[in-house]
Amino acid sequence: MTNADAWDRIASRAQDDDPLPDVVRYGGAIASERDLRLIGDVTGKRVVDLGCGRGDNAIVLALAGAHVIGVDVSRGQLARLQRRAEQAETKVETHRSDAADLAFLRADSIDLALSTGAIEHVEDLDRFFRQVHRVLRPGAAFVCSSPHPVALCIGRDHAHPGALPLGALEVRRSYFASGPITLDHDGEPVTLWPRTIAEIFASLHRAGFRVDTLLEPEPVATADTGPTIPPILLWRARKEGI
């Protein structure tokens, strides 16, 4: 089963009765765009949300005045986005595609690229970054968050579904291990391609990006009373070149 199949199955069980957030969120219990201010004013801008999922961020940006294109590999997730956008009385253009396949977008046509929790699902990271670089206007921003590479190595001892996160942290896999891993997400197996921080930023550099912000936000709310690790890696890069 592919990741698209897994996300379609997850979408088919979703209720979508939780309220829409009022600000872009980057994943996990970390500060939102309200505090981090990585995106700025999007009024009248063309924005692509890569791996948009059910589309909360895409809808928030559309309500803020952007023309938003939501890209996702899952038909079910895009259908959820459209339902939620209709409920919010706004519009989001959608395109079913792998995030690394942006041939449907013209070069130098996008003012902002956003990706939250998607790059770890991309097998060919160099191709993905090259495609994002191609469609962005010169100087435009690429704001991206993903599970922190260290967080993908760490687990809790004696952890089981539904348990409180109180067990000791333990290393489950090598930080430097290559190759995909399979994790459970809402009862479905999802394949991820972890990379080291060095690998991610070397790939960004090869694609022609200049990183101007790198964050490892500390969790703002957690039931864990022991040592913590950064759950999310977050950065803003800008397209260089003409």
NUVEXRO-566865 format. One record per residue (C-alpha): x, y, z. Coordinates in Angstrom, 1 decimal, m for minus. Example, Ala and Ser with C-alpha at 12.3 -4.5 7.8 and 13.67 -1.06 7.14 Angstrom:
<atoms>
[[12.3, m4.5, 7.8]]
[[13.7, m1.1, 7.1]]
</atoms>
This chain:
<atoms>
[[0.0, 0.0, 0.0]]
[[1.3, 3.4, m0.9]]
[[1.3, 6.5, 1.3]]
[[m1.5, 7.9, m0.9]]
[[m3.6, 4.8, m0.1]]
[[m2.9, 5.2, 3.6]]
[[m3.9, 8.9, 3.6]]
[[m7.1, 8.1, 1.5]]
[[m8.1, 5.5, 4.2]]
[[m7.4, 8.0, 7.0]]
[[m9.5, 10.6, 5.2]]
[[m12.4, 8.2, 4.7]]
[[m12.6, 7.8, 8.5]]
[[m12.2, 11.5, 9.4]]
[[m15.1, 13.5, 11.0]]
[[m13.6, 17.0, 10.3]]
[[m15.7, 18.5, 13.1]]
[[m12.9, 20.3, 14.9]]
[[m12.7, 24.1, 14.4]]
[[m10.4, 25.7, 11.8]]
[[m7.4, 27.4, 13.4]]
[[m7.1, 31.1, 12.9]]
[[m3.4, 31.1, 12.1]]
[[m0.8, 29.0, 10.2]]
[[0.5, 26.2, 12.4]]
[[3.7, 24.3, 11.8]]
[[2.9, 21.0, 13.5]]
[[3.1, 19.7, 17.1]]
[[2.8, 21.7, 20.2]]
[[5.0, 24.6, 19.1]]
[[4.5, 28.3, 18.5]]
[[2.4, 29.3, 15.6]]
[[2.9, 31.9, 12.9]]
[[1.4, 34.4, 15.3]]
[[4.6, 34.3, 17.3]]
[[7.2, 33.1, 14.7]]
[[6.3, 35.6, 11.9]]
[[7.9, 33.7, 9.0]]
[[5.3, 34.3, 6.3]]
[[4.1, 37.9, 6.7]]
[[1.3, 39.5, 4.7]]
[[0.0, 37.3, 1.9]]
[[m2.7, 39.6, 0.5]]
[[m2.9, 39.1, m3.2]]
[[0.0, 36.6, m3.3]]
[[0.1, 33.3, m5.1]]
[[0.9, 30.6, m2.5]]
[[1.5, 26.9, m2.9]]
[[0.9, 24.6, 0.1]]
[[2.9, 21.4, m0.6]]
[[1.5, 18.3, 1.0]]
[[m1.4, 20.3, 2.2]]
[[m3.4, 17.4, 3.7]]
[[m6.9, 18.4, 4.9]]
[[m5.9, 22.0, 4.2]]
[[m6.1, 24.0, 7.4]]
[[m3.1, 26.1, 6.6]]
[[m4.2, 26.6, 3.0]]
[[m7.6, 27.8, 4.1]]
[[m6.1, 30.2, 6.7]]
[[m3.9, 31.7, 4.0]]
[[m6.9, 32.0, 1.6]]
[[m8.9, 33.8, 4.2]]
[[m6.0, 36.1, 4.6]]
[[m6.3, 37.2, 1.0]]
[[m3.9, 34.8, m0.8]]
[[m4.6, 32.8, m4.0]]
[[m3.7, 29.3, m2.6]]
[[m2.9, 26.2, m4.5]]
[[m3.1, 23.1, m2.3]]
[[m1.0, 20.1, m3.5]]
[[m1.4, 16.6, m2.1]]
[[m1.1, 13.1, m3.3]]
[[m4.3, 12.0, m1.6]]
[[m7.7, 12.5, m3.3]]
[[m9.4, 11.9, 0.1]]
[[m7.4, 14.7, 1.8]]
[[m8.0, 17.1, m1.0]]
[[m11.8, 16.4, m0.8]]
[[m11.6, 17.2, 3.0]]
[[m9.8, 20.5, 2.1]]
[[m12.6, 21.4, m0.3]]
[[m15.3, 20.6, 2.3]]
[[m13.6, 22.6, 4.9]]
[[m12.9, 25.5, 2.6]]
[[m16.6, 25.6, 1.6]]
[[m17.6, 25.7, 5.3]]
[[m15.2, 28.6, 5.8]]
[[m16.7, 30.4, 2.8]]
[[m13.4, 30.6, 0.9]]
[[m11.8, 29.0, m2.1]]
[[m8.6, 27.0, m2.5]]
[[m7.3, 25.6, m5.8]]
[[m6.3, 22.0, m5.5]]
[[m4.0, 19.8, m7.5]]
[[m3.5, 16.1, m6.9]]
[[0.2, 15.4, m7.4]]
[[3.3, 14.2, m5.7]]
[[4.9, 17.2, m4.0]]
[[8.1, 16.8, m6.1]]
[[6.1, 17.0, m9.3]]
[[5.2, 20.6, m9.9]]
[[5.3, 20.6, m13.7]]
[[1.7, 22.1, m13.7]]
[[3.1, 25.3, m12.3]]
[[5.0, 27.9, m14.4]]
[[8.5, 28.9, m13.5]]
[[8.8, 32.1, m11.4]]
[[5.0, 32.2, m10.7]]
[[4.7, 31.6, m6.9]]
[[5.2, 34.2, m4.2]]
[[5.4, 31.8, m1.3]]
[[5.9, 28.0, m0.9]]
[[4.7, 26.4, 2.3]]
[[5.3, 22.8, 3.4]]
[[4.4, 21.5, 6.9]]
[[5.1, 17.9, 7.7]]
[[5.6, 16.8, 4.1]]
[[9.3, 16.6, 3.1]]
[[9.8, 13.5, 5.2]]
[[7.3, 11.8, 2.8]]
[[9.4, 12.7, m0.3]]
[[11.9, 10.1, m1.5]]
[[13.8, 12.4, m3.9]]
[[14.5, 15.5, m1.8]]
[[16.9, 17.1, m4.4]]
[[14.2, 16.9, m7.0]]
[[11.6, 18.3, m4.7]]
[[13.7, 21.3, m3.7]]
[[14.7, 22.0, m7.4]]
[[11.0, 22.0, m8.3]]
[[10.1, 24.4, m5.5]]
[[13.0, 26.7, m6.5]]
[[11.9, 26.7, m10.2]]
[[8.3, 27.8, m9.4]]
[[9.2, 30.5, m6.9]]
[[9.8, 34.1, m8.0]]
[[13.4, 35.3, m7.3]]
[[13.8, 36.2, m3.6]]
[[10.5, 34.5, m2.7]]
[[10.3, 32.5, 0.5]]
[[10.0, 28.7, 1.1]]
[[8.8, 28.1, 4.6]]
[[9.0, 24.4, 5.7]]
[[8.6, 22.3, 8.8]]
[[9.2, 18.6, 9.3]]
[[9.6, 16.2, 12.2]]
[[13.0, 16.9, 13.8]]
[[15.4, 14.3, 12.6]]
[[16.4, 13.5, 16.2]]
[[12.7, 13.0, 17.1]]
[[12.4, 10.3, 14.4]]
[[15.2, 8.4, 16.2]]
[[13.8, 8.6, 19.7]]
[[11.0, 6.7, 21.4]]
[[9.7, 5.9, 24.9]]
[[10.5, 2.7, 26.7]]
[[7.5, 0.5, 27.3]]
[[5.4, 2.8, 25.1]]
[[2.1, 1.5, 23.9]]
[[m0.9, 3.2, 22.1]]
[[m2.8, 5.5, 24.5]]
[[m0.1, 5.6, 27.1]]
[[1.0, 8.8, 28.7]]
[[4.5, 10.0, 27.5]]
[[6.1, 9.3, 30.8]]
[[8.7, 6.5, 30.0]]
[[12.3, 7.2, 29.6]]
[[13.5, 8.4, 26.2]]
[[15.5, 5.8, 24.3]]
[[17.2, 5.8, 20.9]]
[[15.3, 3.5, 18.6]]
[[17.3, 3.9, 15.4]]
[[20.6, 5.5, 14.4]]
[[20.5, 9.2, 13.5]]
[[22.7, 8.4, 10.5]]
[[20.8, 5.4, 9.2]]
[[19.8, 5.6, 5.6]]
[[16.7, 4.3, 3.9]]
[[13.0, 4.6, 4.7]]
[[11.1, 3.8, 7.8]]
[[7.4, 2.9, 8.3]]
[[5.4, 4.4, 11.2]]
[[1.8, 4.1, 12.3]]
[[m0.3, 7.2, 11.6]]
[[m4.0, 6.9, 12.7]]
[[m3.8, 3.2, 12.3]]
[[m2.2, 3.2, 8.9]]
[[1.4, 2.4, 7.9]]
[[3.1, 5.5, 6.4]]
[[6.6, 5.4, 4.9]]
[[9.0, 8.2, 5.7]]
[[12.5, 9.1, 4.5]]
[[14.4, 10.6, 7.5]]
[[17.5, 12.7, 6.8]]
[[20.1, 14.4, 8.9]]
[[20.0, 18.1, 9.3]]
[[23.2, 18.3, 7.3]]
[[21.6, 16.4, 4.4]]
[[18.6, 18.6, 4.3]]
[[20.5, 21.8, 4.2]]
[[23.1, 20.5, 1.7]]
[[20.1, 19.7, m0.6]]
[[18.6, 23.2, m0.1]]
[[22.0, 24.7, m1.1]]
[[22.3, 22.5, m4.2]]
[[18.9, 23.7, m5.3]]
[[19.8, 27.3, m5.0]]
[[18.2, 28.4, m1.7]]
[[19.7, 30.7, 0.9]]
[[18.4, 29.8, 4.4]]
[[17.8, 33.0, 6.5]]
[[16.0, 31.4, 9.5]]
[[16.5, 28.0, 11.2]]
[[14.4, 27.1, 14.3]]
[[14.1, 24.1, 16.6]]
[[11.1, 25.3, 18.7]]
[[10.7, 24.0, 22.2]]
[[7.3, 22.4, 22.9]]
[[4.9, 24.9, 24.4]]
[[2.6, 22.4, 26.0]]
[[3.4, 18.8, 27.0]]
[[2.4, 16.2, 29.5]]
[[6.0, 15.1, 29.7]]
[[7.8, 16.2, 32.9]]
[[11.2, 14.8, 31.9]]
[[13.8, 15.8, 29.3]]
[[12.4, 17.0, 26.0]]
[[13.8, 17.1, 22.5]]
[[12.7, 19.5, 19.7]]
[[9.7, 17.9, 17.9]]
[[9.9, 20.1, 14.8]]
[[12.6, 21.4, 12.5]]
[[11.5, 24.7, 10.9]]
[[13.2, 27.0, 8.4]]
[[12.7, 29.8, 5.9]]
[[14.8, 29.8, 2.7]]
[[14.8, 32.2, m0.2]]
[[15.3, 31.6, m3.9]]
[[18.6, 32.9, m5.1]]
[[19.4, 33.6, m8.7]]
[[17.5, 35.4, m11.5]]
</atoms>
